[in-house]
Amino acid sequence: MTEPPPIDEPRDGIDVGKRLVRQGGGTGLSLSERVRDKLQRLAWRTPLHGLRLKGRHPLKLIAVADDPFLGDLDRGAALLAGKLMVRGEALPLDRLELARPKFSAAFAEHLHGFAWLRDLSSVAPRVTAVPIAETIMLQWLADHGERITEAAWNAATCGRRMLSWIAHAPLILSSTDLLYRSQVLHAFARTARHLDGEAGKAPAGIAAIVAWTGVVAAGLVIPGGDARRAFGETGLIRALTTSVFETGGLVGRSPADQLDAVMTLAALREIYAARRMTMPEPVAAHLTIMVSALLGVCHGDGGLSCWQGAGPVPGERIADVVAATGVRTRPLRHAGDWGYQRLAAGRTIAIVDAAPPPVARAAHEGCASTLAFELSDGGQRIVVNCGGANIAALTLSADLRRALRSTAAHSTLVLSDTNSTAIQPDGSLGKGVGVVDMARQESDAISRIEGSHDGYAKRLGFQHRRVLTLSADGRDVQGEDMLIPTGRRARRGDTPFVVRFHLAPGIAIEAGPDDQTAFLRLPNGPVWQFRAKGALLSVEESLWIGPDGLPVETFQLVLAGTTPPGGHDLSWRFHKTR
């Protein structure tokens, strides 16, 4: 990680070739790191830590910032109906049972981070929203205001809570009950003091960014916070330097986390504005390149592509977020270490995962998606990944949510029905892809990406190489998948493979004149011909996780075959006929 380039410096230079190495391999936290984290959590319960959180609480906040973003209207409506709802999991507001929680980790993060305040404020006027907010706030203060637990007091959740409380202070501080107001302001002060000591321990990535943003925000709104603000700004700049690649993508490689980080920094800028202050230039520069990287993984409809558990966030939402940042920039085509390569011509956009998966420490439920791609024509997606592992409704089975992270759930080659990178029983990514060699070329006629990975090399003795080209008019997308023998391991017999092309919902498939051809009729009219050579084509059922986290039935084109010990090549082509 390095300091971001000046915002007027071009960031899309095309490398002739680059080798990307997965630093740290497929290991999660070491034993010593796990012991350290456990001791850190135990220390929160000691009288010493309790003393650190004690002190005077403010009588009021210096400023209240506007929330620049709209909340989830469905979740807001559920709050008006008396329920707190996250990803299909719902509990009555009067029976949250915070002291004996029975809800999921995702529900806990939403609850303790107070993200629901944004949802509530988006569907109800203050007079209606305040009693609902106070109902939950009173329960939280009773069970977690003084009791420090991992779910409620980890650094990232504290950072989110601080930002939510500041943006929606009128909903939780409008009461005339002076004792209640004092308790809320006391919670502000305790959260800030806790963050002072814990933000620096958050892992690199979205967690560190959110935690340090919370420190800065507290320094801006709690009286006497100039020293805290300066301390927080130093920590935030350091967190951005270690958490963001020089082209703007987060180390965890999740577009959903990228969106989260952009929104976090935009919310922080609103707090600076409320104080009539300017956000530090290094932070603003990072925000600019992060927006460019975010746009680089969006399709022609403006919506987010599906990588590392992210779902298809609608284009309207992305446009609103980018507008709120005030950043005007172009989509990043060549994302370097972040790994997402963008090919665009005419109305066609292809997005390729051309980097190793994130290391276990940096990713939450990462995916084995190396060399997969997504394809769109204007506002219509054509080839997709099943996606959505981290937004899928919690009512879906754990097995299905786990399957969404597999190589088979992505539009790429699968060898011997195994993941290119292992998914461990504890949910972390294990061994597999360690090195990706990537080369990109541009000419007046085509854009070309060639990538290879070693995910199957040690286990099965083959390297997977994929070449993808897009014509200058955007009407031809050609691909070639190669299985190349590697290593000294003796191979016996044939090894089965499949290449999957998951299709977006609503695409009608018509059989071609032979078993190598199919026609794809898009809902908005265009027809694309698919043709393959070197494998047998079939059509199978598939699914796609929609923006609401629920599965949508769709289909996939499947090329199946076997490779002899000497390797195998197959080619395929998408051609827009009209």
C-alpha positions as CSV (number, residue, x, y, z in Angstrom):
1,M,0.0,0.0,0.0
2,T,1.2,3.5,-0.8
3,E,-0.1,7.0,-0.6
4,P,-2.7,7.7,-3.3
5,P,-1.5,9.5,-6.5
6,P,-2.5,13.1,-7.0
7,I,-6.2,13.1,-8.1
8,D,-5.3,14.6,-11.5
9,E,-2.8,11.9,-12.3
10,P,-4.0,9.2,-14.7
11,R,-4.5,5.9,-12.9
12,D,-5.5,3.6,-15.8
13,G,-2.1,2.9,-17.4
14,I,-2.1,-0.6,-19.0
15,D,0.6,-2.9,-17.8
16,V,2.1,-5.3,-20.3
17,G,2.1,-7.9,-17.6
18,K,1.9,-8.3,-13.9
19,R,2.2,-11.0,-11.3
20,L,-0.1,-10.8,-8.3
21,V,0.8,-12.9,-5.3
22,R,-1.5,-13.7,-2.4
23,Q,0.5,-12.6,0.6
24,G,0.0,-14.8,3.6
25,G,-1.4,-17.7,1.7
26,G,-4.4,-19.6,2.9
27,T,-3.9,-19.2,6.6
28,G,-6.2,-17.3,9.0
29,L,-5.1,-15.9,12.3
30,S,-2.2,-17.6,14.0
31,L,-2.5,-19.2,17.4
32,S,-0.7,-16.3,19.0
33,E,-3.0,-13.8,17.2
34,R,-6.0,-15.7,18.4
35,V,-4.7,-15.7,21.9
36,R,-4.0,-12.0,21.7
37,D,-7.5,-11.2,20.5
38,K,-9.0,-13.4,23.3
39,L,-6.9,-11.7,25.9
40,Q,-7.9,-8.3,24.5
41,R,-11.6,-9.2,24.8
42,L,-11.1,-10.4,28.4
43,A,-9.3,-7.2,29.2
44,W,-12.5,-5.3,28.4
45,R,-14.1,-6.9,31.5
46,T,-11.4,-5.8,33.9
47,P,-11.8,-2.8,36.3
48,L,-8.8,-1.2,34.6
49,H,-10.7,-0.9,31.3
50,G,-13.7,0.3,33.1
51,L,-11.7,3.1,34.6
52,R,-10.5,4.1,31.1
53,L,-14.1,4.6,30.0
54,K,-15.0,6.7,33.0
55,G,-15.0,10.5,32.9
56,R,-17.2,13.5,32.3
57,H,-19.9,13.3,29.7
58,P,-20.8,16.2,27.5
59,L,-23.9,18.3,28.2
60,K,-24.6,18.6,24.5
61,L,-23.0,17.9,21.1
62,I,-21.2,20.7,19.2
63,A,-22.8,19.8,15.9
64,V,-25.2,17.4,14.3
65,A,-24.5,16.4,10.7
66,D,-27.0,15.4,8.0
67,D,-27.0,11.8,6.8
68,P,-26.3,12.1,3.1
69,F,-27.9,8.7,2.3
70,L,-31.3,7.2,2.2
71,G,-32.0,4.1,4.3
72,D,-33.7,0.8,3.4
73,L,-37.4,1.5,3.0
74,D,-38.5,-2.1,3.7
75,R,-36.5,-2.2,6.9
76,G,-37.9,1.2,7.8
77,A,-41.5,0.0,7.2
78,A,-40.8,-3.0,9.4
79,L,-39.7,-0.7,12.2
80,L,-43.0,1.3,11.9
81,A,-44.7,-2.1,12.2
82,G,-42.9,-2.9,15.4
83,K,-40.1,-5.1,14.2
84,L,-36.4,-4.8,13.6
85,M,-35.5,-6.7,10.4
86,V,-32.2,-7.6,8.8
87,R,-31.8,-10.0,5.8
88,G,-35.2,-11.7,6.5
89,E,-34.5,-12.1,10.2
90,A,-37.0,-10.1,12.3
91,L,-37.7,-9.6,16.1
92,P,-40.3,-7.5,17.8
93,L,-39.0,-4.3,19.2
94,D,-40.3,-4.9,22.7
95,R,-38.7,-8.4,22.8
96,L,-35.1,-8.0,21.5
97,E,-33.7,-9.6,24.6
98,L,-30.3,-8.0,24.2
99,A,-29.0,-9.5,27.5
100,R,-29.6,-13.0,26.1
101,P,-29.3,-12.6,22.3
102,K,-30.6,-15.3,20.1
103,F,-30.0,-13.5,16.8
104,S,-27.3,-13.8,14.2
105,A,-24.1,-11.9,13.9
106,A,-25.4,-10.0,11.0
107,F,-28.5,-8.9,13.0
108,A,-26.2,-8.0,15.9
109,E,-24.0,-5.8,13.7
110,H,-27.0,-4.0,12.4
111,L,-28.5,-3.5,15.8
112,H,-25.5,-2.4,17.8
113,G,-24.2,-0.3,14.9
114,F,-27.5,1.6,15.0
115,A,-27.7,1.5,11.1
116,W,-31.5,1.1,11.6
117,L,-31.7,4.8,12.5
118,R,-31.1,5.6,8.9
119,D,-33.9,3.3,7.8
120,L,-36.3,4.8,10.4
121,S,-35.5,8.4,9.5
122,S,-36.2,7.6,5.8
123,V,-39.8,6.5,6.3
124,A,-41.1,8.5,9.2
125,P,-41.2,12.1,10.4
126,R,-39.4,12.9,13.7
127,V,-42.5,12.9,15.8
128,T,-43.2,9.3,14.7
129,A,-39.7,8.1,14.7
130,V,-38.5,9.3,18.1
131,P,-40.6,7.0,20.2
132,I,-39.4,4.0,18.2
133,A,-35.8,5.0,18.4
134,E,-36.1,5.6,22.1
135,T,-37.7,2.2,22.7
136,I,-34.6,0.5,21.2
137,M,-32.1,2.9,22.7
138,L,-33.5,2.3,26.2
139,Q,-33.1,-1.4,25.8
140,W,-29.5,-1.0,24.5
141,L,-28.5,1.3,27.3
142,A,-29.9,-1.1,29.9
143,D,-28.0,-4.1,28.6
144,H,-24.9,-2.7,26.8
145,G,-24.4,0.9,28.0
146,E,-22.1,-0.3,30.8
147,R,-21.5,-3.9,29.8
148,I,-18.7,-4.3,27.3
149,T,-19.2,-7.3,24.9
150,E,-17.6,-8.3,21.6
151,A,-20.8,-8.0,19.6
152,A,-21.6,-4.4,20.8
153,W,-18.2,-3.0,21.4
154,N,-15.8,-4.3,18.7
155,A,-14.0,-1.3,17.1
156,A,-15.8,-1.4,13.8
157,T,-19.3,-1.6,15.4
158,C,-18.4,1.3,17.7
159,G,-17.3,3.4,14.8
160,R,-20.6,2.7,13.0
161,R,-22.5,3.5,16.1
162,M,-20.8,6.8,16.5
163,L,-21.5,7.9,13.0
164,S,-25.2,6.8,13.3
165,W,-25.7,8.6,16.6
166,I,-24.2,11.8,15.2
167,A,-26.2,11.8,12.0
168,H,-29.5,10.9,13.8
169,A,-29.0,12.6,17.1
170,P,-32.5,14.3,16.9
171,L,-34.1,10.8,17.1
172,I,-32.3,9.7,20.3
173,L,-31.8,13.1,22.0
174,S,-35.2,14.8,21.6
175,S,-36.6,13.5,25.0
176,T,-37.3,16.0,27.8
177,D,-36.3,13.3,30.2
178,L,-33.0,14.7,31.5
179,L,-31.8,11.3,33.0
180,Y,-32.3,9.6,29.7
181,R,-30.5,12.4,27.8
182,S,-27.6,12.1,30.3
183,Q,-27.4,8.4,29.7
184,V,-27.2,8.8,25.9
185,L,-24.5,11.5,26.1
186,H,-22.7,9.3,28.6
187,A,-22.8,6.5,26.0
188,F,-21.4,8.9,23.4
189,A,-18.4,9.6,25.7
190,R,-17.8,5.9,26.7
191,T,-17.9,4.8,23.0
192,A,-15.4,7.5,22.1
193,R,-13.0,6.6,24.9
194,H,-13.3,2.9,24.0
195,L,-12.5,3.7,20.3
196,D,-9.5,5.8,21.4
197,G,-7.8,2.5,22.6
198,E,-9.3,0.0,20.2
199,A,-9.4,1.6,16.7
200,G,-5.7,0.9,16.2
201,K,-6.3,-2.9,16.8
202,A,-8.9,-3.2,14.1
203,P,-7.7,-5.4,11.1
204,A,-6.8,-3.6,7.9
205,G,-9.7,-3.0,5.6
206,I,-13.2,-1.7,6.2
207,A,-13.0,-2.4,9.9
208,A,-10.0,-0.1,10.5
209,I,-11.5,2.6,8.2
210,V,-14.8,2.6,10.1
211,A,-13.2,2.5,13.5
212,W,-10.9,5.4,12.9
213,T,-13.6,7.4,11.2
214,G,-15.6,7.0,14.5
215,V,-12.6,8.4,16.4
216,V,-12.5,11.5,14.1
217,A,-16.2,12.0,14.2
218,A,-16.2,11.9,18.0
219,G,-13.5,14.5,18.1
220,L,-15.5,16.7,15.9
221,V,-18.8,16.7,17.9
222,I,-17.9,16.1,21.5
223,P,-16.7,19.3,23.3
224,G,-13.0,19.5,23.9
225,G,-12.2,17.0,21.1
226,D,-9.5,18.8,19.2
227,A,-6.7,16.5,20.5
228,R,-8.9,13.4,19.7
229,R,-9.7,14.7,16.2
230,A,-6.0,15.2,15.5
231,F,-5.2,11.7,16.9
232,G,-8.0,10.2,14.8
233,E,-7.0,11.9,11.6
234,T,-3.5,10.5,11.9
235,G,-4.9,7.0,12.6
236,L,-7.4,7.3,9.7
237,I,-4.8,8.3,7.2
238,R,-2.6,5.4,8.4
239,A,-5.6,3.0,8.1
240,L,-6.3,4.2,4.6
241,T,-2.7,3.8,3.6
242,T,-2.6,0.1,4.8
243,S,-6.2,-0.8,3.8
244,V,-6.4,0.6,0.3
245,F,-4.4,-0.4,-2.8
246,E,-2.8,2.5,-4.7
247,T,-5.5,2.3,-7.4
248,G,-8.3,2.7,-4.8
249,G,-9.6,-0.8,-4.0
250,L,-9.8,-2.2,-0.5
251,V,-7.5,-5.1,0.5
252,G,-10.6,-7.4,1.2
253,R,-11.5,-7.1,-2.5
254,S,-15.2,-6.8,-1.8
255,P,-17.2,-4.3,-3.9
256,A,-19.8,-4.2,-1.0
257,D,-17.0,-3.2,1.4
258,Q,-15.8,-0.7,-1.2
259,L,-19.3,0.9,-1.2
260,D,-19.4,0.9,2.6
261,A,-16.0,2.6,2.8
262,V,-17.0,5.3,0.3
263,M,-20.2,5.9,2.2
264,T,-18.3,6.1,5.5
265,L,-15.9,8.7,4.3
266,A,-18.7,10.7,2.7
267,A,-20.6,10.7,6.0
268,L,-17.5,11.9,7.8
269,R,-17.2,14.8,5.3
270,E,-20.7,15.8,6.3
271,I,-19.6,16.1,9.9
272,Y,-16.6,18.2,8.9
273,A,-19.0,20.4,7.0
274,A,-21.3,20.7,10.0
275,R,-18.3,22.1,11.9
276,R,-17.4,24.3,8.9
277,M,-14.2,22.5,8.5
278,T,-12.5,20.7,5.6
279,M,-11.6,17.0,5.6
280,P,-7.8,16.4,5.4
281,E,-6.5,16.3,1.9
282,P,-5.0,12.7,2.2
283,V,-8.5,11.5,3.2
284,A,-10.2,13.4,0.4
285,A,-7.7,12.0,-2.1
286,H,-8.3,8.5,-1.0
287,L,-12.1,9.0,-1.4
288,T,-11.6,10.1,-5.0
289,I,-9.6,7.0,-6.0
290,M,-12.0,4.8,-4.1
291,V,-15.0,6.1,-6.0
292,S,-13.1,5.5,-9.3
293,A,-12.4,1.9,-8.2
294,L,-16.1,1.4,-7.2
295,L,-17.3,2.7,-10.6
296,G,-14.9,0.3,-12.2
297,V,-16.9,-2.8,-11.0
298,C,-20.3,-1.4,-12.1
299,H,-22.2,-2.6,-15.2
300,G,-23.9,-0.6,-17.9
301,D,-27.0,-0.3,-15.7
302,G,-24.7,1.4,-13.1
303,G,-25.3,-1.4,-10.7
304,L,-22.6,-3.3,-8.7
305,S,-21.2,-6.5,-10.1
306,C,-21.1,-9.6,-7.8
307,W,-17.7,-10.4,-6.3
308,Q,-16.5,-11.6,-2.9
309,G,-20.0,-11.9,-1.5
310,A,-21.3,-8.6,-2.8
311,G,-24.8,-8.4,-4.3
312,P,-26.1,-6.5,-7.3
313,V,-26.7,-3.1,-5.7
314,P,-28.9,-1.2,-8.1
315,G,-27.5,1.5,-10.3
316,E,-29.8,4.2,-8.7
317,R,-28.2,3.5,-5.3
318,I,-24.7,3.7,-6.7
319,A,-25.5,7.0,-8.4
320,D,-26.9,8.5,-5.3
321,V,-23.9,7.5,-3.3
322,V,-21.4,8.9,-5.8
323,A,-23.4,12.1,-6.0
324,A,-23.3,12.4,-2.2
325,T,-19.5,12.1,-2.3
326,G,-19.2,15.1,-4.6
327,V,-16.5,13.2,-6.5
328,R,-16.5,13.4,-10.3
329,T,-14.3,10.7,-11.9
330,R,-14.3,8.0,-14.4
331,P,-14.5,4.2,-13.8
332,L,-11.2,2.5,-13.2
333,R,-10.3,0.0,-16.0
334,H,-7.1,-1.5,-14.7
335,A,-7.3,-2.0,-11.0
336,G,-3.8,-3.3,-10.4
337,D,-3.5,-5.2,-7.1
338,W,-7.2,-4.9,-6.4
339,G,-7.5,-7.2,-9.4
340,Y,-10.7,-6.2,-11.3
341,Q,-10.2,-5.6,-15.0
342,R,-12.8,-3.7,-16.9
343,L,-13.3,-4.0,-20.7
344,A,-15.7,-1.6,-22.2
345,A,-16.6,-1.0,-25.9
346,G,-19.9,0.2,-27.4
347,R,-22.6,-0.9,-25.0
348,T,-20.7,-3.9,-23.8
349,I,-18.9,-4.2,-20.5
350,A,-16.9,-7.2,-19.2
351,I,-15.5,-7.3,-15.6
352,V,-12.9,-9.9,-14.8
353,D,-11.5,-11.1,-11.5
354,A,-7.8,-11.2,-12.3
355,A,-6.2,-11.4,-8.9
356,P,-5.8,-14.0,-6.1
357,P,-8.6,-14.1,-3.5
358,P,-8.1,-12.0,-0.4
359,V,-6.1,-13.5,2.5
360,A,-8.2,-14.9,5.3
361,R,-7.5,-12.0,7.6
362,A,-8.8,-9.4,5.2
363,A,-12.0,-11.1,4.0
364,H,-15.3,-12.0,5.6
365,E,-16.7,-15.0,3.8
366,G,-14.5,-14.5,0.7
367,C,-15.1,-16.4,-2.6
368,A,-13.1,-18.7,-4.8
369,S,-13.8,-16.6,-8.0
370,T,-10.4,-16.3,-9.7
371,L,-10.6,-15.6,-13.5
372,A,-14.5,-15.5,-13.4
373,F,-16.1,-12.7,-15.4
374,E,-19.4,-10.9,-15.7
375,L,-20.8,-9.4,-19.0
376,S,-23.5,-6.8,-19.7
377,D,-25.0,-5.1,-22.8
378,G,-26.1,-1.6,-21.9
379,G,-28.6,-1.8,-19.0
380,Q,-28.9,-5.6,-19.3
381,R,-26.7,-8.1,-17.5
382,I,-25.9,-11.2,-19.5
383,V,-23.3,-13.3,-17.8
384,V,-23.2,-13.0,-14.0
385,N,-21.9,-14.8,-10.9
386,C,-24.5,-16.2,-8.5
387,G,-23.2,-13.6,-6.0
388,G,-24.7,-12.3,-2.8
389,A,-23.2,-14.6,-0.2
390,N,-23.0,-11.7,2.3
391,I,-26.5,-10.3,1.5
392,A,-28.4,-13.5,1.1
393,A,-31.4,-13.8,3.4
394,L,-30.5,-15.5,6.6
395,T,-33.6,-17.6,6.1
396,L,-31.8,-19.5,3.4
397,S,-29.9,-22.6,4.4
398,A,-26.3,-22.3,5.5
399,D,-25.3,-24.8,2.8
400,L,-26.7,-22.6,0.1
401,R,-25.0,-19.5,1.5
402,R,-21.8,-21.4,1.6
403,A,-22.3,-22.7,-2.0
404,L,-22.6,-19.1,-3.2
405,R,-18.9,-18.7,-2.4
406,S,-17.7,-21.7,-4.4
407,T,-15.9,-21.6,-7.8
408,A,-19.0,-23.3,-9.3
409,A,-21.1,-20.3,-8.4
410,H,-19.0,-18.1,-10.6
411,S,-18.6,-17.9,-14.4
412,T,-15.3,-19.6,-14.8
413,L,-13.7,-23.0,-15.2
414,V,-14.0,-25.7,-12.4
415,L,-11.6,-28.6,-12.5
416,S,-12.5,-32.0,-11.0
417,D,-15.5,-30.4,-9.1
418,T,-13.2,-28.6,-6.7
419,N,-12.8,-25.0,-5.6
420,S,-9.8,-23.1,-7.0
421,T,-9.3,-21.9,-3.5
422,A,-10.5,-24.0,-0.5
423,I,-13.3,-22.8,1.7
424,Q,-12.5,-23.9,5.3
425,P,-15.1,-25.3,7.7
426,D,-14.8,-22.1,9.8
427,G,-15.7,-20.1,6.7
428,S,-12.3,-18.6,6.0
429,L,-10.5,-19.0,2.6
430,G,-7.8,-21.7,2.7
431,K,-5.1,-22.8,0.3
432,G,-5.4,-22.6,-3.4
433,V,-4.7,-19.7,-5.7
434,G,-1.5,-18.1,-4.6
435,V,-0.3,-16.5,-7.8
436,V,-2.1,-14.9,-10.8
437,D,-0.2,-13.8,-13.9
438,M,-2.1,-11.2,-15.8
439,A,-1.4,-9.3,-19.0
440,R,-3.5,-6.7,-20.7
441,Q,-3.2,-5.3,-24.2
442,E,-5.2,-2.6,-26.0
443,S,-5.3,-1.8,-29.7
444,D,-7.7,-0.1,-32.1
445,A,-9.3,-3.5,-32.9
446,I,-9.6,-5.3,-29.5
447,S,-9.0,-5.2,-25.8
448,R,-7.4,-8.4,-24.5
449,I,-6.8,-9.8,-21.1
450,E,-4.8,-13.0,-20.4
451,G,-4.7,-14.4,-16.9
452,S,-3.5,-17.7,-15.3
453,H,-3.7,-19.1,-11.8
454,D,-2.2,-21.9,-9.9
455,G,-5.2,-22.9,-7.8
456,Y,-5.2,-26.4,-9.2
457,A,-1.5,-26.9,-9.7
458,K,-0.5,-28.7,-6.5
459,R,-3.7,-30.7,-6.1
460,L,-4.5,-31.7,-9.7
461,G,-1.3,-30.8,-11.7
462,F,-2.8,-28.1,-14.0
463,Q,-2.6,-24.4,-14.4
464,H,-5.8,-22.6,-15.6
465,R,-5.2,-19.9,-18.2
466,R,-8.0,-17.7,-19.6
467,V,-7.9,-15.3,-22.5
468,L,-10.7,-12.8,-23.0
469,T,-11.0,-10.3,-25.8
470,L,-13.5,-7.6,-26.6
471,S,-13.9,-6.1,-30.1
472,A,-13.7,-2.4,-30.6
473,D,-17.4,-2.2,-31.5
474,G,-18.4,-4.3,-28.4
475,R,-20.2,-6.9,-30.5
476,D,-17.8,-9.8,-30.0
477,V,-16.5,-11.3,-26.7
478,Q,-14.2,-14.2,-27.3
479,G,-12.7,-16.5,-24.7
480,E,-10.2,-19.3,-24.5
481,D,-9.7,-21.6,-21.5
482,M,-6.5,-23.7,-21.3
483,L,-5.5,-26.4,-18.9
484,I,-1.7,-26.5,-18.9
485,P,0.2,-29.4,-17.2
486,T,2.5,-28.1,-14.4
487,G,4.6,-29.5,-11.7
488,R,6.2,-32.9,-11.4
489,R,3.2,-34.8,-10.1
490,A,2.4,-37.7,-12.4
491,R,-1.1,-37.5,-13.8
492,R,-3.0,-40.6,-14.8
493,G,-6.1,-40.7,-16.9
494,D,-8.5,-37.9,-17.7
495,T,-9.6,-35.1,-15.4
496,P,-13.1,-33.7,-15.7
497,F,-13.8,-30.0,-16.1
498,V,-16.8,-27.7,-16.6
499,V,-16.9,-24.1,-17.6
500,R,-20.0,-22.3,-16.3
501,F,-21.7,-19.1,-17.7
502,H,-24.4,-18.2,-15.2
503,L,-27.0,-16.1,-17.0
504,A,-28.9,-13.1,-15.6
505,P,-32.6,-13.7,-15.0
506,G,-35.0,-13.1,-17.8
507,I,-32.7,-14.2,-20.6
508,A,-34.5,-16.7,-23.0
509,I,-32.3,-19.5,-24.4
510,E,-32.9,-20.9,-27.9
511,A,-31.1,-24.0,-29.2
512,G,-28.8,-23.5,-32.2
513,P,-28.4,-25.7,-35.2
514,D,-25.9,-27.9,-33.4
515,D,-24.8,-28.9,-29.9
516,Q,-22.2,-26.2,-29.8
517,T,-24.5,-23.2,-30.3
518,A,-27.2,-21.3,-28.4
519,F,-29.0,-18.0,-28.8
520,L,-29.6,-15.7,-25.9
521,R,-32.6,-13.3,-26.3
522,L,-32.3,-10.4,-23.9
523,P,-35.5,-8.9,-22.3
524,N,-34.8,-5.6,-24.0
525,G,-34.6,-7.1,-27.5
526,P,-30.9,-7.8,-28.5
527,V,-29.9,-11.4,-29.3
528,W,-26.5,-12.8,-28.6
529,Q,-25.2,-16.0,-30.2
530,F,-23.0,-18.3,-28.0
531,R,-20.8,-20.8,-29.7
532,A,-18.1,-23.1,-28.2
533,K,-15.5,-25.5,-29.4
534,G,-13.6,-28.2,-27.4
535,A,-16.4,-29.1,-25.0
536,L,-20.0,-30.3,-24.9
537,L,-22.6,-27.5,-24.4
538,S,-25.7,-28.0,-22.2
539,V,-28.1,-25.8,-20.3
540,E,-28.7,-26.2,-16.6
541,E,-30.7,-24.5,-13.9
542,S,-29.0,-21.8,-11.8
543,L,-29.9,-19.1,-9.4
544,W,-28.9,-15.5,-8.8
545,I,-29.2,-13.6,-5.5
546,G,-31.2,-10.4,-6.2
547,P,-30.8,-7.0,-4.4
548,D,-33.2,-8.2,-1.8
549,G,-31.1,-11.1,-0.8
550,L,-33.5,-13.7,-2.2
551,P,-32.7,-16.3,-4.9
552,V,-34.0,-15.8,-8.4
553,E,-34.3,-18.8,-10.7
554,T,-32.2,-18.6,-13.9
555,F,-30.1,-20.8,-16.2
556,Q,-26.5,-21.4,-17.0
557,L,-24.6,-22.5,-20.1
558,V,-22.2,-25.3,-19.2
559,L,-19.3,-26.6,-21.2
560,A,-18.2,-30.0,-20.0
561,G,-15.3,-32.2,-21.0
562,T,-12.2,-34.0,-19.8
563,T,-8.6,-33.1,-20.1
564,P,-5.9,-35.7,-20.7
565,P,-2.6,-35.5,-18.8
566,G,-1.2,-33.4,-21.6
567,G,-3.7,-30.6,-21.1
568,H,-6.7,-29.2,-23.1
569,D,-7.9,-26.1,-24.8
570,L,-11.4,-24.9,-25.4
571,S,-12.8,-21.7,-27.0
572,W,-16.1,-19.9,-26.9
573,R,-17.6,-16.7,-28.2
574,F,-20.5,-14.4,-27.5
575,H,-21.6,-12.5,-30.6
576,K,-24.3,-9.8,-30.8
577,T,-26.3,-10.6,-33.8
578,R,-28.8,-7.7,-33.6
